[in-house]
Amino acid sequence: MALARTRSVALMGVTGHLVDVEAAITSGTPGLHLVGLPDTALSEARDRVRAAIMHSGEEWPVRHTTVALGPAGLPKAGAGFDVAIAVAILAAAGELALSECADLVMLGELGLDGRIRPVPGVLPAVLGAAEAGCHTVVVPRANQVEAELVPDVKVIAVGSLRALLCHLRHEPPPLEPDEPVEQPPPSVAEPTRSRRGSLDLADVRGQGEARRALEVSAAGGHHLFLLGPPGCGKTMLAERLPTLLPPLDRKMALEVTAIHSIAGALPPGSPLIDRAPFTSPHHNASKSAILGGGSSRRVVPGSISLAHNGVLFIDEAPEFAGGVLDSLRQPMESGEVCIDRSGVSTRFPAMFTLVMAANPCPCAAAKVLQCRCSPSARSRYLAKISGPLLDRVDIKLELSPATRAELRYDLENAESSATVAARVQDARDRALTRMSGLPWRSNSEIPGPELRRRFPVSPESLTPLERALQEGSLSARGMDRALRTAWTLADLAARDTPAPWDTAEALDLWRGHRP
C-alpha cells in the first residue's frame, strides 16, 4: 500500500485550522473516495483533480484511491483543497518524492486543464498555517501578494499544476503562455470613488452641529443617529466619517484584510486594507446578510464584520425588516458576532462604528409643508427603530436642510477632512495614553464599571448625568455612554478630565437635540 501526505487549511470564521491531506492507493475497485466531512464543492474535487492531473501530462492511478482529510470532525468546505489532494495522490502513486510535499501547505482550486485558480480566504489560511508552525505555502499566482502579507512565510506562487510538479521535482519550469489574472470582485472597503469622486468633509455645506458630532464620533468611536429630511446631508456625512479615522495599524489592517479575503472582496493589486472600511447594506438586506451566515460547512461574514474597525452605515433605518436592526444590539456590546449552525459555532470580529440615518416620516417629504403624514404615522414609522437599540447609540442629532446662505458661503469656511482628522488623531492619542496597558483603544470600548473605577470624574461633572438619571430621562446604560462621550469631548479639548460642560454636552448628544 502506497501512502502520502501533504497539508492544507480549513477556515472556521477567520481562524485557519491545519488539515492533513492523506492519500492511500490500495487494492480494490478503482476510484477516488474522499472522507473527512467534505462539502459539496469539495466532494466534486474528484472530477476536477482527475482531469487536471491527466491534462498536466501525468498518469491517473487506476486503483482504489482514498483521500482522508483530518481531523475528521472538522468541517471542510470549498475547492481550496484541490491542489493538496492532487499532489498527495501523485506522491502516493510514486510520481513525487514523499519528502518534497510532506511539509508543504497547499491552497488552490484546480481547473480541468490543470490551471490553479485563486480562492478566497488565503490570508487567514496562511496566518493559520504560520501559527501552526508551517513556513512554506503553495498558493495560486493570483493570491501571491495577499499571501506575502504574512511575515516569515515562504510563498510559492504557481499558475498551474504542471508548474508546481516541476518545482517539486526540481525541474525547469514549463514554457507556458501568460494567462490573464482573474480579478476579484470590487472591494466594499470604502464608498465607490469613481462615481462620487474624492470624499472630503469640506464638501458638506452647513450642518455645523452635524460636523461637530461626526468629529466626536470619530474621536471616540461613538455610534451616531442622524434624523432629517431627504437632501439635508445624512449620507454625505456618513460617507465622510472614514476620512476622519486614523489609518489602521498593522494588526488591525491584517484583521480587516482577513475578513474581506474570506468574503472574496479584496481590492485587486494591493490587497492590504489599511484604511477604515465602510459598508452600507441596502434596506432589503436579510439578517444573515447583516450578521453573516451560510451553511454549517461554510459560514461567510456579514456587513457588520466587513465593517470591522470601520463604519457601518444603515441608511433608511426604519425600512429594514423587523428584527434586523435589533440583531445589531449584541454585536454592538461585545464587538463580535457568533453564528451558530448545526454542530458548529463560528465567531467573526465586529468592532464597528454604527451610523444610522432616517427620514422623519414615511413619505420622506423634502419640506415640512409638503408632508401629509399624521403624527401617529410618524410615530409608528420611527418606532420601527427600537428603544433598546437607540439606547446604545451615543450621539443622536436631528438635522435641518441647509439654508441658502450656508449653501452659498459655507464652502469657504468648512474644514477639510485632513484638518479634522488631525484633531481626531490627537484626541485618540490622549485616550491611548490614558489607557496605556489596558486592552481598549477608544473611549467607546471601555466597559462601564471599568470606566467608573479606573477613570473617576469629579462630583460636579457627574451632576448633570445624575440629575437626568434621577428624573428617569437617562438609563443606566445611557449614563455610561454619555460618560464615555464626555471623556471624548475632554480629549478633543485637551483636558485631563471631563468638565461639567462636557458631561452636559454629552447628555444633550445622547438625548438628541435639534441644532
N, C-alpha and C positions, 0 to 999 in steps of 0.2 A: 504494500500500500504506500502510495506517494502522498506526502503531506507538506503543505507550505503555508506560511503565514505572513501577512502584512497588516497594516493598520489604517483606520480611517477615523472619523469623528462623527458622533451623533449629537445634535443640538437639542437641549431642553431649555427653552427660553433663550437667554443669552449666554448660557453655560455650555461649553463643549465637553463631551464625555468621550474618552478614548474607546474605540471599538476594535477588537481583534477580528480580522477577516481571515479565516482559516479555510483552506481548500484541500479536500481529500479525494483522490481518484482511486476507486476500488472496483472490484468485480461486481457485476450486476447489470441491470437494464440500463443501457446508455441514456444519458440525460443529465440535465443540471437541476439540482434541488437546492433551494435557499431556505435556511432555517434561522430563527432568531428574531421573531416579531417584525418582519418587513411589512411596509405598507404596500399599496397597490403599485405605486410608481417604482418602488424598489423590487417588487416581485417581477415586474416586467423587465428587469435588468438581464434576465437570462437570454432574451432575444436580442437586446442591444449588444451585450457582451459577445455573444456568439458571432454576430455579423461583423462587429468591429475587429475581432481577432482574425477572422478569415480575410477581411479586406485589408488587413495590415500585413498579409503575406505569411501568416502563421497557421499552424495546423491545429484544428479543434480536436481535443481528445474525445474519441468516440468510445467513451466508457462511462460508468456511473460516477458522476462528479457531485460532491456535496460541498456546499459553501455555508459555513456557520459564522454568524455574526454574534460575537459575545461582548459583554454579558447578555445572556439570552433574554433576561427580563427587562432589558432597556429597549423601549420602542425606537425603531429606526425608520426614518422617512426620507423620501426624496431620491433623486438619481445621483447624488453625490458620491455614492459608494461604487459606481461602475468601474472606475479605474482600478481601485484596490481589488475588486473581485476579479477583473481580467488578469492583473499581474499575479495574483495568488494562484489562479488556475494554470497559467503558463509555467509558473515556478513548480507547481505540483506535477506538471507534465514533463518536467526536466528541461524546459526550454530556457530557463533562467536559473542562475545560481541562487540558492536559498538565502545565502548571506547578503545578497545585494538588495533584497527587498524586505527583510525581516524587521529592520528598524525604521523604515520609512513610513510616514503618514501621507496617505494619498487622497486627494479630493478631486472630483470632476465627473461630469456626465459624458458618456460616450455616444457619438453619432454612429449610425450604421456604417459609415465609411471610415471609421476609426478616428475622426476628429474628437478632440476633447473640448467640450462646451463649458462655458462658465456656469457656476452655481451660486445661489445666494448663501449668505452666512459664512463666507470664507474667513473673515476677520475673527469672529468669535470662535470659529473652529480652530484656527491656528493658535489663538490665545489659549484655548483649552489644551491643545497638544503641547504647547510650551510649558504650561503649568504642570502637565503630567510628566515632564522630563524629556520630551522628544524635541530634537533640534534640527531635523530635516523634514521638510514637507514638499510634496509634489502638488502643484496647483495648475489649473488651466492658465494659458498665457494671458487671457483677458482679466484674470484675477490677480496677476502678479503684483501690481502696485499696491493693491489692498493688503495682500499677504505680507508684503515687506514693511508694513507699518509696525509689525511686531518685532521688537529688538531681539538680537541673539538667536535668531532662527534662520537657517539656510533655506532659501526658497528655490526650488527647481520648477521653472515655468515651462510647460510644453504645450504644443498645439495639437499633437496627435499621439495616438498610442504607439505608432511606429517610431516616432522620435523618442518617446520615453524608453522603449525597449532598446534602442540603440545606445541611449545613455546608460542604462543598466548593464549592457554588455560591453561598455567601453569601446563602442564602435563609432566611426564618424557619423555625424547626424545626416539624415537623408536629405536629398535635394528636393524640397517641396516648394510649390508656388506660395507666395504670400497670400494669406487668407484674410478676408475682412474681419475685423474685430467686432464681435457682437456687442452692441451698446446696451447698457441697462436702461430702464425707463427713466424719465426725468425725475430729478430729486424733488422731494417735498420738504427739503430743509429750510426753504425760505420762500417768500412770495415770488411769483413769476416776475422777473425784472424786464424781460423782453417786451411785455405788454404795458407795463406801467413805468418803466424806466427806473432810475436810481431812487431809492426811498430816503427821504430826509424829513426830520421833524419840522424844518422850516417851511415845508410845503403846506402845512396846516395853517389856515388863516383864522385868526381869532382864537377862541377857546383857550384863553389863558389858564383858567382853572383846570381844564382837562389836561393841558400840557404839564401843569404842575402835578396833577395826580399821576400822570404817566411817569414822571421823574421819580416820584415817591415809590411807585410800584417797581420800577427798575432797580432802585437803590436797595430795597429790602426784599424783593421777590414777593410782593403782596398781590393777591388776587384783586381783580378790578371788574366792576359792573358799570356799563355806560347805558343810560336810558335817554332816548331822544328821537325826534322825528327823522325821517329819511333826509339825507343830504347835509346833516349837521357835522359830519366828520368822524363818526364812530369807527368805521372801517379804516379810514386813513390813520387814525390814532393807533389802532390795534396793530396794523401792519408795520408801523414805525417803532413799536416797542423793542423789537430785537436790535434795532440800530443803537439803542441806548445801553444795551447789556454788554458787559466786558467779554473779550474773546475767551473761549473755553481753554482751560489748561490741558495738558497732555492727557491726563487721566480722564477728565470729563469728555474730551474730544473722542477718545477711544470708546467710551461707553456709548456715546451718541452714534458714532460710526458703526459700532457693532449692531445696534438696534436697526439702523437703516440698512445694513448689509443683510440681515435676516429678512427684512421686508422687500429686498431687491430694489431699493430706492436710492442707491448711492450715485452722486454726480459722476459722470464719465471723466476720465483723465486725472482728476485729483480727488480721490475718494475720501480723504480725511475731512470731516466736518468740524471746523474749528470755530464756527460762529453759532450763536444760539439758534436752534431750529424754530420754525414757525409752521404750525399746521392749522388748517381751518376746514373741518369737516362740514359737509352740506347738512342742512337741517333734516333731510330724509335719511341720514345715516342711522344704522341699527345700533343696538347696544354692543353687539360683537365688533362692529367696525370701530366703535369708540374705545372699547376696553381691550379688544383683541379676542381672537377666537380661532376656530378651526377644529380639526379632528383631534382625537386623543394622540394620534401619531405625529401630527404636525400642527403646532399652535403658532400663530403669527401675531406680531404686536399690532395694537390698535393705535388710534390717533393720539391717545394720551401718552403712550410710550414713545411714539415718533416725536412728541414734543418734549421729551425728557431734556432737562437743562435748558429749556427754551420756553416758548409761548404757545398755548393752546387757545385759539380764538373761536368762540362759539357765537356766531352771528345769528340773528333772528332766533334767540334762545327760546321764546315761547312756542315756536313752530316745531320744536323737536318732539318726538313721540314720548308719551308718558313713560316715566321710569328711566329714560336715557340720561337725562341731566342728573337725576338723583343718584345714578350709579357712579357719578364722579365724587361723591362725598367721601367714601372710604379712601380712594387714592389721594385725595387732597390732604388727608390727615396723615397717611402712612408713607406717601412718596413712592409707592409701588402698587402693582395690581396683581392679584392672584387669580389665575384662570384654572378652574377645576374641570377636568374631564374624567371619563370613566377610568379610575385607577391611576390617574396622572394629575399632578398639580404643578403648574408652571407659573413662575414669577417673572415679571418684567418690571424694570425700574420706571417710575412715572413721577419724577420731581419736576413739575411744570408750573408756570405762572398762568393762571386762568384769566382770560379776558372775555367777559360776556357782554353782548350788546343786544338791545331790544328796542322796538318801537313802542310808544306808549299805548297803542290801541291796535286792533286787528286790521283796520282799514289802512293804516300806515299813511295817513294824510300828511303832506309836506307842511301844511299850515294848520294851526288850531281851528281857524274859522272854516276850513274845508271838512273837518271831521264831523261825521254824523253818528258816531258811536255813543251809546248811552253810558253813563257812569258805571252801571253794573257790567256792561260788556267789557269795558276797560279793566275793571277789577278782575273779572274772570280770566281775561287774557293774561294779565301779569301774574295772576295766581298760579299759572302753569309753572312758574319758577318757584319752587317750594321755599318756605321759610328756613328749614334746616340748611338748604344749600346757600341761601343768601347770608345766613348766619356765619358761614365760613368765608365769606368774601370781605376783605379788609376795607376796600375803598369802593364806595357807591357814589355815582355822580349823575345828575340829570342835566343834559345839555340842551341848549337853545341854539337855533340857527344863527350863524354869524351875521352881524349887521353889515350894511353896505359900506360903512366906514371901515370896518375891520377887513372886509374883502379887498378894499382899495389900498389901504395904508399899512396893514399889519405885516405884509411880507418883508418890509424893510427892517422891522424890529424883532421879528421872530428869530429865536435862537436855533442854530443848526443842531443836528444830532450829535456832531462831534463836540460841541460846546457842552451840551447837557451830559453826554456820556462821560466827559472828564469829571464832572461833579459826582456823577453816579459812581465812578471808579474810586474817587476819594472817600465817599461815604462807605463803600463796601470795604475799602482798606481799613477804615476805622473800626468797622464791625469785626473784621477778621482779627485785628489786633486785640480787640476786647475779648474775642472768643478763642484766643490762642490756646492750643492744646485741647480744645473741645471739638466734637465731631461735626459741628454745624458750620455752614458757610455764609448764611444770611440770617437776618433777624426773623424772617418768617418761619425758619426751620426750628427755632428753639421751642421746646415744649413749655407749656405754661408754668408748671411747677418749677422747672429749672430756671425759667426766666425770672420768676419772683425770688427764688432762693439765691441765685448767683448774681443777679443784677438788680438789686432793690433800688427803688426810686424814692424821692422824698415824699412825706405825707401830703405836702402842699400840691405836688404834681398828681397825686392819686385822687385828690378831692373831686375833680370833675367826673372821673370814672366811677368812684364810689357813690356819688350822688345819683348818677344815672342808673347804677345797679340797684340802689335802694328804691328808686321810682319805678323800676320794672321796665324801663326803656332799653336796658342793656342786659344781655345774658352773661353768664359766667364765661362762656367761650368767647363772646364778643369782647368782654373786658380784656382777656388775654390777647386777642387780636389787635384791639386798639392800643394796648400797651406795646406790642411789637412795632406797630406803626409809629408810635411816639418815639421809640428808640431810633427808627429810621429818620424821622424828622430831625432829631437831635444830631444824628450823624451828618445829615446834609448841612446843618448849621454849624458843624464842628464844635458841638457842645459835648461835654463828658457825660452828661446825664440829662434826661428829658426835663424840660421846664414845664410849669403849669400850662403855658400856652401850647406846648407840644401835645400834651395829652388832650387838651380841649380841641385842638385841630384834628387829632386822630379820632376823637369821638365823633366829630362832625363828619369826617370821611367815612366812618363805619356806618353811621346812621343814614347817610346820603342827604345831600343838600343841593339846592339849585343855585348855580353861580349868578 
